[in-house]
């Protein structure tokens, strides 16, 4: 969260802040010796899983150039529903899935960057990698 805030990405009142609150509750409960939490366990599993993804993004994204494209994607990433299951409407259509789609793009880009591959976030498209003199454009799809 500190890194995001340093880029001007506010995290207060976002799903990312909600994950931190849930994880802080787990730490406080364990520290106090409590075995029960205030929310159903699924809320904490979601927080742990989503927070781990954000950590993977931050680890690799810190190796990317801080561009407007990165900042714009991070702005979108912080929004959206708490859990991926909440992206689905009762009629079976997906709504508000863009933040997690962006998350998948950033996780993928972070993976390449951590592997030492020159990775960029183009204005159009998802990822651009340069490897052994070749420019590779990648469209990331979360299924």
Secondary structure, 3 states (H helix, E strand, C coil): CHHHHHCCCCCCCCHHHHHHHHHHHHHHHHHHCCCCCCCCHHHHHHHHHHHHHHHHHHHHHCCCCCCHHHHHHHHHHCCCCCCHHHHECCCCCECCCHHHHHHHHHHHHHHHHHCCCEEECCCCCCEEEEECCEEEEECCCCC
